[in-house]
Amino acid sequence: MTWTSLLANKEAQKHKTSKKELDNMRALIARDLADASLAGLSADRRFATAYNAALQAANMAIACAGSRIVSKVGHHRVSLESTKLVLGKAAHKYADYFETCRRKRNTIDYTFPMLRPTQKQKRSSSKQNSFTLKSKTGLRKPTPR
């Protein structure tokens, strides 16, 4: 996956972000992380909400790099993969982990709700916090398009 192919396939487009947009994304991430820690939510909702925070962190990193992912079928996968382009090698393990979470979230939301929490799901929130920190502090210039 390259920016050139993402732009050519209309999966991404150039985008100029603003402080207001980034502040809104930060607020959404903070809200989702807070909601994911609510004891009254089912394990699958906590997991899906923590996943959404990670997805928003990925979108934030992409916006800071001057792009946005087009909303269409598969855009979550594209967002997570694109973080590898904007954050570099250090983000690969997080992007791969959240790709696994994306597939699990799809199962939870579309196929088998009410899954029992696993250790992996419980660790999702702490991994998301690390990912968010890296996306806020580890930005590098994107590769040439």
C-alpha positions as CSV (number, residue, x, y, z in Angstrom):
1,M,0.0,0.0,0.0
2,T,1.3,3.4,-1.0
3,W,-0.2,6.9,-0.9
4,T,-0.1,6.9,-4.7
5,S,-2.3,3.8,-4.9
6,L,-4.6,5.0,-2.1
7,L,-5.2,8.2,-4.0
8,A,-5.6,6.5,-7.3
9,N,-8.1,4.0,-5.9
10,K,-10.0,6.9,-4.3
11,E,-9.4,5.3,-0.8
12,A,-7.7,8.5,0.4
13,Q,-7.7,12.1,-0.5
14,K,-5.5,15.0,0.3
15,H,-6.8,16.9,3.4
16,K,-5.7,20.0,5.3
17,T,-6.6,19.6,9.0
18,S,-7.1,22.3,11.5
19,K,-6.6,22.7,15.2
20,K,-10.3,22.5,15.7
21,E,-10.6,19.2,13.9
22,L,-7.7,17.8,15.9
23,D,-9.2,19.0,19.1
24,N,-12.5,17.3,18.2
25,M,-10.7,14.1,17.5
26,R,-8.8,14.3,20.8
27,A,-12.1,14.8,22.6
28,L,-13.7,11.8,20.8
29,I,-10.7,9.6,21.7
30,A,-10.8,10.7,25.4
31,R,-14.6,10.1,25.5
32,D,-14.3,6.6,24.0
33,L,-11.5,5.7,26.3
34,A,-13.5,6.9,29.3
35,D,-16.6,5.0,28.0
36,A,-14.6,1.9,27.4
37,S,-13.6,1.8,31.1
38,L,-17.3,1.9,32.4
39,A,-18.0,-1.1,34.4
40,G,-21.7,-1.2,33.5
41,L,-21.0,-1.8,29.8
42,S,-20.8,-5.3,28.4
43,A,-17.3,-6.6,27.5
44,D,-18.0,-6.5,23.8
45,R,-19.2,-2.8,24.0
46,R,-16.1,-1.8,26.0
47,F,-13.9,-3.6,23.4
48,A,-15.7,-2.0,20.4
49,T,-15.5,1.5,22.1
50,A,-11.7,1.1,22.8
51,Y,-11.3,0.0,19.2
52,N,-13.0,3.1,18.0
53,A,-10.6,5.3,20.1
54,A,-7.7,3.5,18.3
55,L,-9.4,4.1,14.9
56,Q,-9.8,7.8,15.7
57,A,-6.1,8.0,16.7
58,A,-5.2,6.5,13.4
59,N,-7.4,9.0,11.6
60,M,-5.8,11.8,13.6
61,A,-2.3,10.7,12.5
62,I,-3.4,10.5,8.9
63,A,-5.0,14.0,9.1
64,C,-1.7,15.4,10.5
65,A,0.1,13.9,7.5
66,G,-2.2,15.8,5.1
67,S,-4.7,13.1,4.1
68,R,-8.0,11.5,5.0
69,I,-9.4,8.1,4.3
70,V,-12.6,8.1,2.3
71,S,-15.6,6.6,4.1
72,K,-16.6,3.5,2.2
73,V,-16.5,-0.3,2.6
74,G,-13.1,-1.2,4.1
75,H,-12.1,2.2,5.3
76,H,-11.3,1.0,8.8
77,R,-8.8,-1.5,7.4
78,V,-7.3,1.3,5.1
79,S,-7.0,3.7,8.1
80,L,-5.1,1.2,10.2
81,E,-2.8,0.2,7.4
82,S,-2.2,3.8,6.5
83,T,-0.8,4.5,9.9
84,K,2.2,2.4,8.8
85,L,2.8,5.0,6.1
86,V,2.5,8.1,8.4
87,L,4.0,6.8,11.6
88,G,6.7,4.5,10.2
89,K,8.0,1.2,11.4
90,A,7.4,1.9,15.1
91,A,3.7,1.8,14.5
92,H,3.6,-1.5,12.5
93,K,3.0,-3.7,15.5
94,Y,0.2,-1.5,16.7
95,A,-1.4,-1.3,13.3
96,D,-1.2,-5.1,13.0
97,Y,-2.7,-5.5,16.5
98,F,-5.5,-3.2,15.7
99,E,-6.2,-5.0,12.4
100,T,-6.8,-8.1,14.5
101,C,-9.0,-6.0,16.8
102,R,-10.9,-4.7,13.7
103,R,-11.7,-8.2,12.7
104,K,-12.9,-9.1,16.2
105,R,-15.0,-5.9,16.4
106,N,-16.6,-6.9,13.1
107,T,-17.5,-10.3,14.6
108,I,-18.8,-8.6,17.7
109,D,-20.9,-6.0,15.9
110,Y,-22.1,-8.0,13.0
111,T,-22.1,-11.7,13.8
112,F,-21.8,-12.9,17.4
113,P,-22.6,-10.3,20.1
114,M,-22.2,-11.0,23.8
115,L,-18.7,-12.5,23.5
116,R,-16.9,-13.2,26.8
117,P,-13.9,-10.9,27.4
118,T,-10.5,-12.4,26.8
119,Q,-7.2,-11.2,28.2
120,K,-6.5,-9.8,24.7
121,Q,-9.6,-7.7,24.8
122,K,-8.8,-6.4,28.3
123,R,-5.3,-5.4,27.0
124,S,-6.8,-3.5,24.1
125,S,-7.4,-0.3,26.1
126,S,-3.8,-0.2,27.3
127,K,-2.4,-0.9,23.8
128,Q,-4.7,1.8,22.5
129,N,-3.3,4.3,25.0
130,S,0.2,3.5,23.7
131,F,-0.9,3.8,20.1
132,T,-2.5,7.2,20.8
133,L,0.6,8.4,22.5
134,K,2.7,7.3,19.5
135,S,0.3,8.9,17.0
136,K,0.5,12.2,18.9
137,T,4.3,12.2,19.4
138,G,5.8,9.9,16.8
139,L,4.6,11.6,13.6
140,R,7.0,11.7,10.8
141,K,6.7,13.1,7.4
142,P,4.7,10.8,5.1
143,T,6.5,9.1,2.3
144,P,6.4,10.9,-1.1
145,R,3.2,10.3,-3.0
